[in-house]
Amino acid sequence: MIDWFNYAAGNHRVTCPACGRGDRDRTLGLTIEAAGNGVSHCFRCEYTESHRPDRGTWIGSSVKPLITVTASIKHARLRTNCPKLGWRSL
Ligand SMILES: [Zn+2]
């Protein structure tokens, strides 16, 4: 597991927790956004790990589709809350 709180926002190269052979073996690309969300991907073994301040840390990339689904649900809800016909009649 990556100790996400050790890193500032930006791009880093760190040792892969899955295949890393030591401190100098940095195959894991790590990106941290200003908001604190982070994603990492190992160029050698395809290991991925993600971190979000509100959701914690998880291993694997299966979360990406989940985020897309959540976003589309929010979008649909917004549409139903904004009836264009009512707005036009004003
Ligand atoms: Zn690796």
PDB file of the backbone (N, CA, C, O) and the ligand in Angstrom, with CONECT records:
HET     ZN  A 101       1
ATOM      1  N   MET A   1       0.841  -1.198   0.000  1.00  0.00           N
ATOM      2  CA  MET A   1       0.000   0.000   0.000  1.00  0.00           C
ATOM      3  C   MET A   1       0.881   1.255   0.000  1.00  0.00           C
ATOM      4  O   MET A   1       1.967   1.273   0.580  1.00  0.00           O
ATOM      5  N   ILE A   2       0.399   2.269  -0.645  1.00  0.00           N
ATOM      6  CA  ILE A   2       1.130   3.531  -0.736  1.00  0.00           C
ATOM      7  C   ILE A   2       0.721   4.426   0.430  1.00  0.00           C
ATOM      8  O   ILE A   2      -0.453   4.495   0.793  1.00  0.00           O
ATOM      9  N   ASP A   3       1.686   5.096   0.998  1.00  0.00           N
ATOM     10  CA  ASP A   3       1.379   6.049   2.062  1.00  0.00           C
ATOM     11  C   ASP A   3       1.099   7.410   1.422  1.00  0.00           C
ATOM     12  O   ASP A   3       1.989   8.248   1.279  1.00  0.00           O
ATOM     13  N   TRP A   4      -0.166   7.601   1.044  1.00  0.00           N
ATOM     14  CA  TRP A   4      -0.535   8.753   0.216  1.00  0.00           C
ATOM     15  C   TRP A   4      -0.242  10.088   0.886  1.00  0.00           C
ATOM     16  O   TRP A   4      -0.003  11.092   0.216  1.00  0.00           O
ATOM     17  N   PHE A   5      -0.262  10.087   2.192  1.00  0.00           N
ATOM     18  CA  PHE A   5      -0.088  11.366   2.889  1.00  0.00           C
ATOM     19  C   PHE A   5       1.365  11.830   2.871  1.00  0.00           C
ATOM     20  O   PHE A   5       1.674  12.928   3.333  1.00  0.00           O
ATOM     21  N   ASN A   6       2.247  11.002   2.342  1.00  0.00           N
ATOM     22  CA  ASN A   6       3.660  11.384   2.251  1.00  0.00           C
ATOM     23  C   ASN A   6       3.923  12.267   1.044  1.00  0.00           C
ATOM     24  O   ASN A   6       4.998  12.856   0.932  1.00  0.00           O
ATOM     25  N   TYR A   7       2.951  12.368   0.136  1.00  0.00           N
ATOM     26  CA  TYR A   7       3.225  13.028  -1.133  1.00  0.00           C
ATOM     27  C   TYR A   7       2.415  14.312  -1.302  1.00  0.00           C
ATOM     28  O   TYR A   7       1.248  14.397  -0.918  1.00  0.00           O
ATOM     29  N   ALA A   8       3.078  15.305  -1.892  1.00  0.00           N
ATOM     30  CA  ALA A   8       2.394  16.554  -2.206  1.00  0.00           C
ATOM     31  C   ALA A   8       1.696  16.405  -3.555  1.00  0.00           C
ATOM     32  O   ALA A   8       1.925  15.436  -4.278  1.00  0.00           O
ATOM     33  N   ALA A   9       0.838  17.377  -3.886  1.00  0.00           N
ATOM     34  CA  ALA A   9       0.165  17.352  -5.174  1.00  0.00           C
ATOM     35  C   ALA A   9       1.187  17.400  -6.299  1.00  0.00           C
ATOM     36  O   ALA A   9       2.203  18.089  -6.208  1.00  0.00           O
ATOM     37  N   GLY A  10       0.896  16.650  -7.368  1.00  0.00           N
ATOM     38  CA  GLY A  10       1.812  16.613  -8.493  1.00  0.00           C
ATOM     39  C   GLY A  10       2.122  15.195  -8.905  1.00  0.00           C
ATOM     40  O   GLY A  10       1.450  14.253  -8.483  1.00  0.00           O
ATOM     41  N   ASN A  11       3.135  15.043  -9.727  1.00  0.00           N
ATOM     42  CA  ASN A  11       3.521  13.730 -10.231  1.00  0.00           C
ATOM     43  C   ASN A  11       4.763  13.224  -9.509  1.00  0.00           C
ATOM     44  O   ASN A  11       5.703  13.975  -9.248  1.00  0.00           O
ATOM     45  N   HIS A  12       4.746  11.939  -9.194  1.00  0.00           N
ATOM     46  CA  HIS A  12       5.865  11.326  -8.491  1.00  0.00           C
ATOM     47  C   HIS A  12       6.191   9.989  -9.129  1.00  0.00           C
ATOM     48  O   HIS A  12       5.359   9.391  -9.812  1.00  0.00           O
ATOM     49  N   ARG A  13       7.405   9.530  -8.899  1.00  0.00           N
ATOM     50  CA  ARG A  13       7.797   8.167  -9.251  1.00  0.00           C
ATOM     51  C   ARG A  13       8.226   7.490  -7.965  1.00  0.00           C
ATOM     52  O   ARG A  13       9.132   7.953  -7.273  1.00  0.00           O
ATOM     53  N   VAL A  14       7.557   6.382  -7.654  1.00  0.00           N
ATOM     54  CA  VAL A  14       7.831   5.710  -6.385  1.00  0.00           C
ATOM     55  C   VAL A  14       8.010   4.216  -6.609  1.00  0.00           C
ATOM     56  O   VAL A  14       7.806   3.711  -7.713  1.00  0.00           O
ATOM     57  N   THR A  15       8.391   3.524  -5.558  1.00  0.00           N
ATOM     58  CA  THR A  15       8.585   2.084  -5.628  1.00  0.00           C
ATOM     59  C   THR A  15       7.235   1.382  -5.631  1.00  0.00           C
ATOM     60  O   THR A  15       6.378   1.689  -4.802  1.00  0.00           O
ATOM     61  N   CYS A  16       7.038   0.453  -6.545  1.00  0.00           N
ATOM     62  CA  CYS A  16       5.775  -0.274  -6.637  1.00  0.00           C
ATOM     63  C   CYS A  16       5.632  -1.217  -5.438  1.00  0.00           C
ATOM     64  O   CYS A  16       6.552  -1.980  -5.143  1.00  0.00           O
ATOM     65  N   PRO A  17       4.489  -1.172  -4.744  1.00  0.00           N
ATOM     66  CA  PRO A  17       4.297  -2.067  -3.605  1.00  0.00           C
ATOM     67  C   PRO A  17       4.138  -3.528  -4.019  1.00  0.00           C
ATOM     68  O   PRO A  17       4.269  -4.428  -3.188  1.00  0.00           O
ATOM     69  N   ALA A  18       3.857  -3.766  -5.300  1.00  0.00           N
ATOM     70  CA  ALA A  18       3.657  -5.141  -5.758  1.00  0.00           C
ATOM     71  C   ALA A  18       4.946  -5.763  -6.293  1.00  0.00           C
ATOM     72  O   ALA A  18       5.250  -6.914  -5.978  1.00  0.00           O
ATOM     73  N   CYS A  19       5.708  -5.017  -7.100  1.00  0.00           N
ATOM     74  CA  CYS A  19       6.869  -5.607  -7.753  1.00  0.00           C
ATOM     75  C   CYS A  19       8.157  -4.851  -7.455  1.00  0.00           C
ATOM     76  O   CYS A  19       9.215  -5.218  -7.966  1.00  0.00           O
ATOM     77  N   GLY A  20       8.088  -3.799  -6.636  1.00  0.00           N
ATOM     78  CA  GLY A  20       9.273  -2.993  -6.363  1.00  0.00           C
ATOM     79  C   GLY A  20      10.386  -3.808  -5.724  1.00  0.00           C
ATOM     80  O   GLY A  20      10.146  -4.660  -4.869  1.00  0.00           O
ATOM     81  N   ARG A  21      11.618  -3.524  -6.162  1.00  0.00           N
ATOM     82  CA  ARG A  21      12.772  -4.277  -5.657  1.00  0.00           C
ATOM     83  C   ARG A  21      13.628  -3.442  -4.726  1.00  0.00           C
ATOM     84  O   ARG A  21      14.702  -3.878  -4.312  1.00  0.00           O
ATOM     85  N   GLY A  22      13.166  -2.248  -4.394  1.00  0.00           N
ATOM     86  CA  GLY A  22      13.972  -1.415  -3.509  1.00  0.00           C
ATOM     87  C   GLY A  22      13.662   0.050  -3.734  1.00  0.00           C
ATOM     88  O   GLY A  22      12.881   0.400  -4.620  1.00  0.00           O
ATOM     89  N   ASP A  23      14.274   0.905  -2.932  1.00  0.00           N
ATOM     90  CA  ASP A  23      13.984   2.333  -2.985  1.00  0.00           C
ATOM     91  C   ASP A  23      14.309   2.943  -4.345  1.00  0.00           C
ATOM     92  O   ASP A  23      13.678   3.917  -4.754  1.00  0.00           O
ATOM     93  N   ARG A  24      15.281   2.381  -5.039  1.00  0.00           N
ATOM     94  CA  ARG A  24      15.696   2.988  -6.322  1.00  0.00           C
ATOM     95  C   ARG A  24      14.945   2.411  -7.506  1.00  0.00           C
ATOM     96  O   ARG A  24      15.139   2.851  -8.639  1.00  0.00           O
ATOM     97  N   ASP A  25      14.095   1.436  -7.257  1.00  0.00           N
ATOM     98  CA  ASP A  25      13.352   0.773  -8.329  1.00  0.00           C
ATOM     99  C   ASP A  25      11.968   1.402  -8.424  1.00  0.00           C
ATOM    100  O   ASP A  25      10.985   0.867  -7.912  1.00  0.00           O
ATOM    101  N   ARG A  26      11.916   2.546  -9.090  1.00  0.00           N
ATOM    102  CA  ARG A  26      10.673   3.333  -9.065  1.00  0.00           C
ATOM    103  C   ARG A  26       9.915   3.184 -10.378  1.00  0.00           C
ATOM    104  O   ARG A  26      10.121   3.946 -11.322  1.00  0.00           O
ATOM    105  N   THR A  27       9.048   2.203 -10.418  1.00  0.00           N
ATOM    106  CA  THR A  27       8.282   1.939 -11.634  1.00  0.00           C
ATOM    107  C   THR A  27       6.844   2.426 -11.521  1.00  0.00           C
ATOM    108  O   THR A  27       6.079   2.330 -12.481  1.00  0.00           O
ATOM    109  N   LEU A  28       6.474   2.942 -10.369  1.00  0.00           N
ATOM    110  CA  LEU A  28       5.086   3.335 -10.140  1.00  0.00           C
ATOM    111  C   LEU A  28       4.940   4.836 -10.354  1.00  0.00           C
ATOM    112  O   LEU A  28       5.556   5.639  -9.653  1.00  0.00           O
ATOM    113  N   GLY A  29       4.119   5.203 -11.327  1.00  0.00           N
ATOM    114  CA  GLY A  29       3.817   6.596 -11.562  1.00  0.00           C
ATOM    115  C   GLY A  29       2.658   7.015 -10.676  1.00  0.00           C
ATOM    116  O   GLY A  29       1.621   6.352 -10.646  1.00  0.00           O
ATOM    117  N   LEU A  30       2.829   8.104  -9.961  1.00  0.00           N
ATOM    118  CA  LEU A  30       1.843   8.501  -8.957  1.00  0.00           C
ATOM    119  C   LEU A  30       1.442   9.952  -9.212  1.00  0.00           C
ATOM    120  O   LEU A  30       2.294  10.837  -9.293  1.00  0.00           O
ATOM    121  N   THR A  31       0.144  10.185  -9.337  1.00  0.00           N
ATOM    122  CA  THR A  31      -0.351  11.533  -9.585  1.00  0.00           C
ATOM    123  C   THR A  31      -1.311  11.932  -8.480  1.00  0.00           C
ATOM    124  O   THR A  31      -2.255  11.200  -8.180  1.00  0.00           O
ATOM    125  N   ILE A  32      -1.079  13.078  -7.876  1.00  0.00           N
ATOM    126  CA  ILE A  32      -1.961  13.564  -6.815  1.00  0.00           C
ATOM    127  C   ILE A  32      -2.488  14.931  -7.209  1.00  0.00           C
ATOM    128  O   ILE A  32      -1.722  15.835  -7.541  1.00  0.00           O
ATOM    129  N   GLU A  33      -3.820  15.072  -7.169  1.00  0.00           N
ATOM    130  CA  GLU A  33      -4.447  16.341  -7.512  1.00  0.00           C
ATOM    131  C   GLU A  33      -4.412  17.274  -6.313  1.00  0.00           C
ATOM    132  O   GLU A  33      -4.179  16.851  -5.180  1.00  0.00           O
ATOM    133  N   ALA A  34      -4.647  18.544  -6.584  1.00  0.00           N
ATOM    134  CA  ALA A  34      -4.630  19.537  -5.512  1.00  0.00           C
ATOM    135  C   ALA A  34      -5.683  19.215  -4.456  1.00  0.00           C
ATOM    136  O   ALA A  34      -5.492  19.522  -3.280  1.00  0.00           O
ATOM    137  N   ALA A  35      -6.786  18.601  -4.862  1.00  0.00           N
ATOM    138  CA  ALA A  35      -7.865  18.277  -3.923  1.00  0.00           C
ATOM    139  C   ALA A  35      -7.515  17.087  -3.037  1.00  0.00           C
ATOM    140  O   ALA A  35      -8.223  16.808  -2.069  1.00  0.00           O
ATOM    141  N   GLY A  36      -6.438  16.389  -3.356  1.00  0.00           N
ATOM    142  CA  GLY A  36      -6.031  15.256  -2.541  1.00  0.00           C
ATOM    143  C   GLY A  36      -6.311  13.904  -3.162  1.00  0.00           C
ATOM    144  O   GLY A  36      -5.869  12.879  -2.642  1.00  0.00           O
ATOM    145  N   ASN A  37      -7.050  13.886  -4.281  1.00  0.00           N
ATOM    146  CA  ASN A  37      -7.293  12.625  -4.976  1.00  0.00           C
ATOM    147  C   ASN A  37      -6.011  12.152  -5.654  1.00  0.00           C
ATOM    148  O   ASN A  37      -5.275  12.945  -6.244  1.00  0.00           O
ATOM    149  N   GLY A  38      -5.758  10.860  -5.562  1.00  0.00           N
ATOM    150  CA  GLY A  38      -4.542  10.348  -6.154  1.00  0.00           C
ATOM    151  C   GLY A  38      -4.763   9.062  -6.918  1.00  0.00           C
ATOM    152  O   GLY A  38      -5.613   8.250  -6.554  1.00  0.00           O
ATOM    153  N   VAL A  39      -3.995   8.880  -7.978  1.00  0.00           N
ATOM    154  CA  VAL A  39      -4.010   7.611  -8.713  1.00  0.00           C
ATOM    155  C   VAL A  39      -2.567   7.207  -8.981  1.00  0.00           C
ATOM    156  O   VAL A  39      -1.692   8.057  -9.145  1.00  0.00           O
ATOM    157  N   SER A  40      -2.328   5.892  -9.022  1.00  0.00           N
ATOM    158  CA  SER A  40      -0.987   5.428  -9.329  1.00  0.00           C
ATOM    159  C   SER A  40      -1.079   4.233 -10.257  1.00  0.00           C
ATOM    160  O   SER A  40      -2.063   3.493 -10.249  1.00  0.00           O
ATOM    161  N   HIS A  41      -0.036   4.057 -11.058  1.00  0.00           N
ATOM    162  CA  HIS A  41      -0.024   2.951 -12.019  1.00  0.00           C
ATOM    163  C   HIS A  41       1.403   2.494 -12.214  1.00  0.00           C
ATOM    164  O   HIS A  41       2.295   3.304 -12.466  1.00  0.00           O
ATOM    165  N   CYS A  42       1.622   1.191 -12.097  1.00  0.00           N
ATOM    166  CA  CYS A  42       2.964   0.638 -12.286  1.00  0.00           C
ATOM    167  C   CYS A  42       3.165   0.319 -13.757  1.00  0.00           C
ATOM    168  O   CYS A  42       2.335  -0.345 -14.379  1.00  0.00           O
ATOM    169  N   PHE A  43       4.273   0.794 -14.308  1.00  0.00           N
ATOM    170  CA  PHE A  43       4.565   0.579 -15.719  1.00  0.00           C
ATOM    171  C   PHE A  43       5.012  -0.856 -16.003  1.00  0.00           C
ATOM    172  O   PHE A  43       5.004  -1.297 -17.153  1.00  0.00           O
ATOM    173  N   ARG A  44       5.398  -1.578 -14.959  1.00  0.00           N
ATOM    174  CA  ARG A  44       5.938  -2.916 -15.162  1.00  0.00           C
ATOM    175  C   ARG A  44       4.897  -4.010 -14.918  1.00  0.00           C
ATOM    176  O   ARG A  44       4.760  -4.925 -15.730  1.00  0.00           O
ATOM    177  N   CYS A  45       4.163  -3.920 -13.807  1.00  0.00           N
ATOM    178  CA  CYS A  45       3.260  -5.034 -13.478  1.00  0.00           C
ATOM    179  C   CYS A  45       1.788  -4.632 -13.559  1.00  0.00           C
ATOM    180  O   CYS A  45       0.908  -5.434 -13.247  1.00  0.00           O
ATOM    181  N   GLU A  46       1.516  -3.377 -13.980  1.00  0.00           N
ATOM    182  CA  GLU A  46       0.135  -2.910 -14.167  1.00  0.00           C
ATOM    183  C   GLU A  46      -0.620  -2.747 -12.857  1.00  0.00           C
ATOM    184  O   GLU A  46      -1.842  -2.603 -12.856  1.00  0.00           O
ATOM    185  N   TYR A  47       0.091  -2.767 -11.760  1.00  0.00           N
ATOM    186  CA  TYR A  47      -0.550  -2.550 -10.457  1.00  0.00           C
ATOM    187  C   TYR A  47      -1.108  -1.128 -10.410  1.00  0.00           C
ATOM    188  O   TYR A  47      -0.447  -0.178 -10.830  1.00  0.00           O
ATOM    189  N   THR A  48      -2.325  -0.993  -9.899  1.00  0.00           N
ATOM    190  CA  THR A  48      -2.891   0.344  -9.737  1.00  0.00           C
ATOM    191  C   THR A  48      -3.434   0.509  -8.325  1.00  0.00           C
ATOM    192  O   THR A  48      -3.931  -0.436  -7.712  1.00  0.00           O
ATOM    193  N   GLU A  49      -3.325   1.705  -7.840  1.00  0.00           N
ATOM    194  CA  GLU A  49      -3.883   2.020  -6.529  1.00  0.00           C
ATOM    195  C   GLU A  49      -4.403   3.445  -6.584  1.00  0.00           C
ATOM    196  O   GLU A  49      -3.792   4.319  -7.200  1.00  0.00           O
ATOM    197  N   SER A  50      -5.541   3.672  -5.932  1.00  0.00           N
ATOM    198  CA  SER A  50      -6.155   4.991  -5.962  1.00  0.00           C
ATOM    199  C   SER A  50      -6.449   5.458  -4.546  1.00  0.00           C
ATOM    200  O   SER A  50      -6.616   4.654  -3.629  1.00  0.00           O
ATOM    201  N   HIS A  51      -6.507   6.748  -4.391  1.00  0.00           N
ATOM    202  CA  HIS A  51      -6.782   7.301  -3.067  1.00  0.00           C
ATOM    203  C   HIS A  51      -7.678   8.522  -3.198  1.00  0.00           C
ATOM    204  O   HIS A  51      -7.477   9.378  -4.059  1.00  0.00           O
ATOM    205  N   ARG A  52      -8.681   8.578  -2.312  1.00  0.00           N
ATOM    206  CA  ARG A  52      -9.483   9.795  -2.216  1.00  0.00           C
ATOM    207  C   ARG A  52      -9.683  10.106  -0.751  1.00  0.00           C
ATOM    208  O   ARG A  52      -9.923   9.194   0.041  1.00  0.00           O
ATOM    209  N   PRO A  53      -9.592  11.370  -0.364  1.00  0.00           N
ATOM    210  CA  PRO A  53      -9.708  11.719   1.059  1.00  0.00           C
ATOM    211  C   PRO A  53     -11.025  11.254   1.675  1.00  0.00           C
ATOM    212  O   PRO A  53     -11.061  10.892   2.851  1.00  0.00           O
ATOM    213  N   ASP A  54     -12.112  11.260   0.891  1.00  0.00           N
ATOM    214  CA  ASP A  54     -13.416  10.895   1.453  1.00  0.00           C
ATOM    215  C   ASP A  54     -13.701   9.402   1.342  1.00  0.00           C
ATOM    216  O   ASP A  54     -14.619   8.913   2.001  1.00  0.00           O
ATOM    217  N   ARG A  55     -12.951   8.664   0.533  1.00  0.00           N
ATOM    218  CA  ARG A  55     -13.255   7.253   0.312  1.00  0.00           C
ATOM    219  C   ARG A  55     -12.116   6.325   0.698  1.00  0.00           C
ATOM    220  O   ARG A  55     -12.297   5.107   0.735  1.00  0.00           O
ATOM    221  N   GLY A  56     -10.967   6.872   0.981  1.00  0.00           N
ATOM    222  CA  GLY A  56      -9.855   6.040   1.383  1.00  0.00           C
ATOM    223  C   GLY A  56      -9.056   5.533   0.201  1.00  0.00           C
ATOM    224  O   GLY A  56      -9.065   6.126  -0.878  1.00  0.00           O
ATOM    225  N   THR A  57      -8.365   4.424   0.421  1.00  0.00           N
ATOM    226  CA  THR A  57      -7.466   3.877  -0.580  1.00  0.00           C
ATOM    227  C   THR A  57      -7.985   2.535  -1.061  1.00  0.00           C
ATOM    228  O   THR A  57      -8.465   1.730  -0.264  1.00  0.00           O
ATOM    229  N   TRP A  58      -7.892   2.292  -2.362  1.00  0.00           N
ATOM    230  CA  TRP A  58      -8.263   0.985  -2.875  1.00  0.00           C
ATOM    231  C   TRP A  58      -7.304   0.565  -3.974  1.00  0.00           C
ATOM    232  O   TRP A  58      -6.678   1.389  -4.641  1.00  0.00           O
ATOM    233  N   ILE A  59      -7.211  -0.745  -4.139  1.00  0.00           N
ATOM    234  CA  ILE A  59      -6.293  -1.316  -5.117  1.00  0.00           C
ATOM    235  C   ILE A  59      -7.083  -1.774  -6.329  1.00  0.00           C
ATOM    236  O   ILE A  59      -8.153  -2.367  -6.192  1.00  0.00           O
ATOM    237  N   GLY A  60      -6.562  -1.502  -7.507  1.00  0.00           N
ATOM    238  CA  GLY A  60      -7.232  -1.930  -8.726  1.00  0.00           C
ATOM    239  C   GLY A  60      -7.881  -0.757  -9.420  1.00  0.00           C
ATOM    240  O   GLY A  60      -8.171   0.267  -8.801  1.00  0.00           O
ATOM    241  N   SER A  61      -8.106  -0.914 -10.712  1.00  0.00           N
ATOM    242  CA  SER A  61      -8.622   0.192 -11.508  1.00  0.00           C
ATOM    243  C   SER A  61     -10.120   0.075 -11.749  1.00  0.00           C
ATOM    244  O   SER A  61     -10.674   0.832 -12.546  1.00  0.00           O
ATOM    245  N   SER A  62     -10.796  -0.872 -11.065  1.00  0.00           N
ATOM    246  CA  SER A  62     -12.211  -1.110 -11.345  1.00  0.00           C
ATOM    247  C   SER A  62     -13.086   0.040 -10.873  1.00  0.00           C
ATOM    248  O   SER A  62     -14.291   0.038 -11.123  1.00  0.00           O
ATOM    249  N   VAL A  63     -12.504   1.017 -10.201  1.00  0.00           N
ATOM    250  CA  VAL A  63     -13.308   2.115  -9.673  1.00  0.00           C
ATOM    251  C   VAL A  63     -13.638   3.139 -10.747  1.00  0.00           C
ATOM    252  O   VAL A  63     -14.647   3.837 -10.654  1.00  0.00           O
ATOM    253  N   LYS A  64     -12.798   3.230 -11.757  1.00  0.00           N
ATOM    254  CA  LYS A  64     -13.001   4.262 -12.778  1.00  0.00           C
ATOM    255  C   LYS A  64     -14.390   4.200 -13.416  1.00  0.00           C
ATOM    256  O   LYS A  64     -15.035   5.243 -13.519  1.00  0.00           O
ATOM    257  N   PRO A  65     -14.890   3.026 -13.852  1.00  0.00           N
ATOM    258  CA  PRO A  65     -16.245   2.971 -14.398  1.00  0.00           C
ATOM    259  C   PRO A  65     -17.304   3.397 -13.386  1.00  0.00           C
ATOM    260  O   PRO A  65     -18.309   4.005 -13.752  1.00  0.00           O
ATOM    261  N   LEU A  66     -17.078   3.079 -12.120  1.00  0.00           N
ATOM    262  CA  LEU A  66     -18.031   3.464 -11.082  1.00  0.00           C
ATOM    263  C   LEU A  66     -18.199   4.981 -11.027  1.00  0.00           C
ATOM    264  O   LEU A  66     -19.318   5.480 -10.907  1.00  0.00           O
ATOM    265  N   ILE A  67     -17.100   5.704 -11.115  1.00  0.00           N
ATOM    266  CA  ILE A  67     -17.155   7.162 -11.071  1.00  0.00           C
ATOM    267  C   ILE A  67     -17.982   7.683 -12.240  1.00  0.00           C
ATOM    268  O   ILE A  67     -18.772   8.612 -12.074  1.00  0.00           O
ATOM    269  N   THR A  68     -17.806   7.093 -13.420  1.00  0.00           N
ATOM    270  CA  THR A  68     -18.545   7.515 -14.606  1.00  0.00           C
ATOM    271  C   THR A  68     -20.046   7.308 -14.396  1.00  0.00           C
ATOM    272  O   THR A  68     -20.848   8.173 -14.750  1.00  0.00           O
ATOM    273  N   VAL A  69     -20.423   6.175 -13.828  1.00  0.00           N
ATOM    274  CA  VAL A  69     -21.834   5.885 -13.589  1.00  0.00           C
ATOM    275  C   VAL A  69     -22.425   6.902 -12.620  1.00  0.00           C
ATOM    276  O   VAL A  69     -23.519   7.418 -12.850  1.00  0.00           O
ATOM    277  N   THR A  70     -21.707   7.190 -11.541  1.00  0.00           N
ATOM    278  CA  THR A  70     -22.189   8.153 -10.564  1.00  0.00           C
ATOM    279  C   THR A  70     -22.420   9.513 -11.202  1.00  0.00           C
ATOM    280  O   THR A  70     -23.422  10.174 -10.931  1.00  0.00           O
ATOM    281  N   ALA A  71     -21.487   9.926 -12.053  1.00  0.00           N
ATOM    282  CA  ALA A  71     -21.585  11.231 -12.686  1.00  0.00           C
ATOM    283  C   ALA A  71     -22.819  11.296 -13.592  1.00  0.00           C
ATOM    284  O   ALA A  71     -23.502  12.319 -13.623  1.00  0.00           O
ATOM    285  N   SER A  72     -23.111  10.223 -14.325  1.00  0.00           N
ATOM    286  CA  SER A  72     -24.242  10.251 -15.239  1.00  0.00           C
ATOM    287  C   SER A  72     -25.561  10.256 -14.464  1.00  0.00           C
ATOM    288  O   SER A  72     -26.536  10.854 -14.918  1.00  0.00           O
ATOM    289  N   ILE A  73     -25.603   9.613 -13.326  1.00  0.00           N
ATOM    290  CA  ILE A  73     -26.813   9.636 -12.496  1.00  0.00           C
ATOM    291  C   ILE A  73     -27.071  11.055 -11.997  1.00  0.00           C
ATOM    292  O   ILE A  73     -28.202  11.539 -12.031  1.00  0.00           O
ATOM    293  N   LYS A  74     -26.022  11.708 -11.539  1.00  0.00           N
ATOM    294  CA  LYS A  74     -26.167  13.086 -11.065  1.00  0.00           C
ATOM    295  C   LYS A  74     -26.677  13.979 -12.185  1.00  0.00           C
ATOM    296  O   LYS A  74     -27.534  14.836 -11.970  1.00  0.00           O
ATOM    297  N   HIS A  75     -26.139  13.768 -13.383  1.00  0.00           N
ATOM    298  CA  HIS A  75     -26.528  14.574 -14.526  1.00  0.00           C
ATOM    299  C   HIS A  75     -28.013  14.392 -14.824  1.00  0.00           C
ATOM    300  O   HIS A  75     -28.720  15.371 -15.065  1.00  0.00           O
ATOM    301  N   ALA A  76     -28.494  13.141 -14.809  1.00  0.00           N
ATOM    302  CA  ALA A  76     -29.896  12.865 -15.079  1.00  0.00           C
ATOM    303  C   ALA A  76     -30.790  13.523 -14.031  1.00  0.00           C
ATOM    304  O   ALA A  76     -31.851  14.057 -14.355  1.00  0.00           O
ATOM    305  N   ARG A  77     -30.353  13.480 -12.773  1.00  0.00           N
ATOM    306  CA  ARG A  77     -31.142  14.071 -11.705  1.00  0.00           C
ATOM    307  C   ARG A  77     -31.235  15.586 -11.895  1.00  0.00           C
ATOM    308  O   ARG A  77     -32.290  16.178 -11.669  1.00  0.00           O
ATOM    309  N   LEU A  78     -30.147  16.202 -12.304  1.00  0.00           N
ATOM    310  CA  LEU A  78     -30.141  17.641 -12.548  1.00  0.00           C
ATOM    311  C   LEU A  78     -31.150  18.014 -13.626  1.00  0.00           C
ATOM    312  O   LEU A  78     -31.871  19.005 -13.503  1.00  0.00           O
ATOM    313  N   ARG A  79     -31.191  17.214 -14.677  1.00  0.00           N
ATOM    314  CA  ARG A  79     -32.104  17.499 -15.779  1.00  0.00           C
ATOM    315  C   ARG A  79     -33.554  17.506 -15.317  1.00  0.00           C
ATOM    316  O   ARG A  79     -34.324  18.399 -15.670  1.00  0.00           O
ATOM    317  N   THR A  80     -33.924  16.486 -14.513  1.00  0.00           N
ATOM    318  CA  THR A  80     -35.309  16.388 -14.089  1.00  0.00           C
ATOM    319  C   THR A  80     -35.680  17.511 -13.121  1.00  0.00           C
ATOM    320  O   THR A  80     -36.852  17.858 -12.978  1.00  0.00           O
ATOM    321  N   ASN A  81     -34.664  18.075 -12.455  1.00  0.00           N
ATOM    322  CA  ASN A  81     -34.936  19.165 -11.523  1.00  0.00           C
ATOM    323  C   ASN A  81     -35.038  20.516 -12.223  1.00  0.00           C
ATOM    324  O   ASN A  81     -35.407  21.512 -11.601  1.00  0.00           O
ATOM    325  N   CYS A  82     -34.717  20.553 -13.494  1.00  0.00           N
ATOM    326  CA  CYS A  82     -34.750  21.815 -14.217  1.00  0.00           C
ATOM    327  C   CYS A  82     -35.704  21.714 -15.402  1.00  0.00           C
ATOM    328  O   CYS A  82     -35.250  21.563 -16.536  1.00  0.00           O
ATOM    329  N   PRO A  83     -36.988  21.792 -15.175  1.00  0.00           N
ATOM    330  CA  PRO A  83     -37.930  21.699 -16.302  1.00  0.00           C
ATOM    331  C   PRO A  83     -37.817  22.927 -17.201  1.00  0.00           C
ATOM    332  O   PRO A  83     -38.114  24.042 -16.772  1.00  0.00           O
ATOM    333  N   LYS A  84     -37.393  22.728 -18.439  1.00  0.00           N
ATOM    334  CA  LYS A  84     -37.161  23.857 -19.328  1.00  0.00           C
ATOM    335  C   LYS A  84     -38.460  24.576 -19.693  1.00  0.00           C
ATOM    336  O   LYS A  84     -38.472  25.791 -19.893  1.00  0.00           O
ATOM    337  N   LEU A  85     -39.553  23.814 -19.777  1.00  0.00           N
ATOM    338  CA  LEU A  85     -40.837  24.414 -20.147  1.00  0.00           C
ATOM    339  C   LEU A  85     -41.246  25.474 -19.112  1.00  0.00           C
ATOM    340  O   LEU A  85     -41.665  26.573 -19.477  1.00  0.00           O
ATOM    341  N   GLY A  86     -41.124  25.144 -17.846  1.00  0.00           N
ATOM    342  CA  GLY A  86     -41.493  26.095 -16.794  1.00  0.00           C
ATOM    343  C   GLY A  86     -40.644  27.346 -16.836  1.00  0.00           C
ATOM    344  O   GLY A  86     -41.131  28.454 -16.613  1.00  0.00           O
ATOM    345  N   TRP A  87     -39.368  27.155 -17.125  1.00  0.00           N
ATOM    346  CA  TRP A  87     -38.453  28.289 -17.189  1.00  0.00           C
ATOM    347  C   TRP A  87     -38.826  29.216 -18.348  1.00  0.00           C
ATOM    348  O   TRP A  87     -38.751  30.438 -18.223  1.00  0.00           O
ATOM    349  N   ARG A  88     -39.236  28.612 -19.499  1.00  0.00           N
ATOM    350  CA  ARG A  88     -39.583  29.416 -20.674  1.00  0.00           C
ATOM    351  C   ARG A  88     -40.864  30.233 -20.456  1.00  0.00           C
ATOM    352  O   ARG A  88     -41.000  31.338 -20.981  1.00  0.00           O
ATOM    353  N   SER A  89     -41.792  29.681 -19.684  1.00  0.00           N
ATOM    354  CA  SER A  89     -43.077  30.358 -19.519  1.00  0.00           C
ATOM    355  C   SER A  89     -42.939  31.630 -18.683  1.00  0.00           C
ATOM    356  O   SER A  89     -43.846  32.462 -18.652  1.00  0.00           O
ATOM    357  N   LEU A  90     -41.767  31.777 -17.986  1.00  0.00           N
ATOM    358  CA  LEU A  90     -41.553  33.000 -17.227  1.00  0.00           C
ATOM    359  C   LEU A  90     -41.248  34.143 -18.196  1.00  0.00           C
ATOM    360  O   LEU A  90     -41.033  35.277 -17.767  1.00  0.00           O
TER     361      LEU A  90
HETATM  362 ZN    ZN A 101       4.710  -3.087 -10.170  1.00  0.00          ZN2+
END
